[in-house]
Amino acid sequence: QEDVFKKLVSHCKEYGFVFPSSEIYDGLAAVYDYGQMGVELKNNIKKYWWDSMVLLHENIVGIDSAIFMHPTIWKASGHVDAFNDPLIDNKDSKKRYRADVLIEDCIAKMDEKIEKEVEKAAKRFGDSFDEKLFRETNPRVLEHKAKRDELHARYAQAMNDVDLNELRQIILDYEIVCPISGTKNWTDVRQFNLMFSTEMGSTADGSMKVYLRPETAQGIFVNFLNVQKTGRMRIPFGIAQIGKAFRNEIVARQFIFRMREFEQMEMQFFVRPGEELKWFAKWKETRLKWHKALGLGDQKYRFHDHEKLAHYANAATDIEFEMPFGFKEVEGIHSRTNFDLGNHEKFSGKKIQYFDPELGESYTPYVIETSIGVDRMFLSIMAAAYCEETLEGGDSRVVLRLPAALAPVKVAVMPLVRKDGLPEKAREIIDNLRFDFKCQYDEKDSIGKRYRRQDAIGTPFCVTVDHQTLEDNTVTIRFRDSMEQQRVAIDQLQNIIGEQVSL
Ligand code: ATP
């Protein structure tokens, strides 16, 4: 699996999907650039989300708020005081780690130990193996599990209490070593705020410390009244936004899964107090359906309901996707109560209330948030699509089985040879298709090589123009996944492609 992930990362680079940022200067950690293919895929993901929110819901509208906001907003939202990671340094390697991640890795290793015992026993006992019974009664498994559960409980408590000393004590008690130096020589645990800050205005006339937003949601909350009034919105209604967010992540790893500059697609749905849990359940279901509609495989998704809730939430769940490195969060759905609007009212001194004409009363609306990372979504799609196939006759190919609607290029048009008027005919076909679909013209190398190149970027259709085309206006259309080829009339192409690339 690790191996596949490495291959995926290099495939992303080789075919113009994702490049390390500032690469000629040896890169910038946890920052990435999207290339010519990546930007198309990313735009298609954003459109898929935006349309599902703003086109399909009469009561959801979009905004695009600025990245810089008044610094008090981050006081009101709790980010100045509570948006922290607990950090610890190893004195020998001088490397810095997130204390919570070190402990979580330790828990994961304990889980692995249990799974190894089960695997070993399954091999030994063969068909007669009763896995459930083994897990419940085997002394070694029970011992590992008891140790693991004890650690997990201590860890959850320490995180809940924000008890930094206890986090350090856990690292010492469980003899967690530095992955680089292999030693247990740890410093104290300190809190580290994840927000980037900068100065606005020149320092001579007094400047203001401003933050790069760590989430897009606050831009929605502070515009609640603007949108509600000017759009004559009635509760329940939602405001959607796509935009960049910034977090000074310490454990920046796993490619575009955890970045310092990333993009979010967030929707805040405003409801009557008391109705939030009903809407939470509704959005949970709606969002999972949206993911599954892409056809990457229903079994790759699961919910992870939070037991421990953030101070502002009264329900929260993650939609997790099976990445090459395990099930990981791609989207969060949170019932944020009236925490944000209430606090902005307090900190700004402006009344932020909604008059409900049906109830004949004013209140601070409650909020259900759906928040998904574009880059994590991108990674999940690429991971599910990447496929190495052995073909009949021993040949092999790498194919990206991207959902056709998201593919960067929808159709490649290729003249069989570079003469006899075939290139001109191919260009003519592209001129007719290019207003509806992203097309690519390719005349270089053998037709087989050209098909492979298109497979590698996930192009769902290749259209080949040959001498017969000049006689009867038919072409060969080749389907990416089945590699099947059909002879069709040129004027059928629009329909065949159109049918597949719409969602
Ligand atoms: P994690 O626990 O993985 O750090 P989170 O719970 O802090 O994530 P949220 O604050 O709920 O994440 O953000 C909503 C979504 O934004 C996440 O589900 C994820 O898709 C995306 N996201 C958050 N942080 C990052 C990041 N550093 N890089 C890329 N995407 C991110």
Boltz pocket constraint, residues with backbone or C-beta under 6 A from the ligand:
constraints:
  - pocket:
      binder: B
      contacts: [[A, 247], [A, 249], [A, 256], [A, 257], [A, 258], [A, 259], [A, 260], [A, 262], [A, 263], [A, 264], [A, 329], [A, 330], [A, 331], [A, 332], [A, 371], [A, 372], [A, 373], [A, 374], [A, 375], [A, 376], [A, 377]]
      max_distance: 6.0
